[in-house]
Amino acid sequence: MKQACLYIITNRNNTTLYIGVTSNLVQRIYQHKHKLVKGFSATYNLNKLIYFEQFEDINNAILREKRVKKWKRDWKIELINKLNPAWNDLYYDLI
């Protein structure tokens, strides 16, 4: 999927959320799943794609990311629950 995306990933227990932006969602989630990029997501085992939004322009995706990152956790959970109430890993629907 080569398109600007905002995405949210979590760990197996759904305790930590990570919000990011990418222009290639499948590739980026693959990188998270295999810990190919060291950092926050690798440290906290964040590899389950639970939410994403697609954008025509990467700048709009970045703007949305900055806004959502400022939200309270409850608001983020509400956003995720609207699309994915079971918090299933959406990555496997993309590949």
Buried (B, 14 or more C-beta within 10 A) or exposed (E): BEBBBBBBBBBEEEEBBBBBBBBBBBEBBBBBBEBEEEEEBBEBBBBBBBBBBEBEEBEBBBBBBEEBEEEEEEEBBEBBEEEBEEBEBBBEEEE
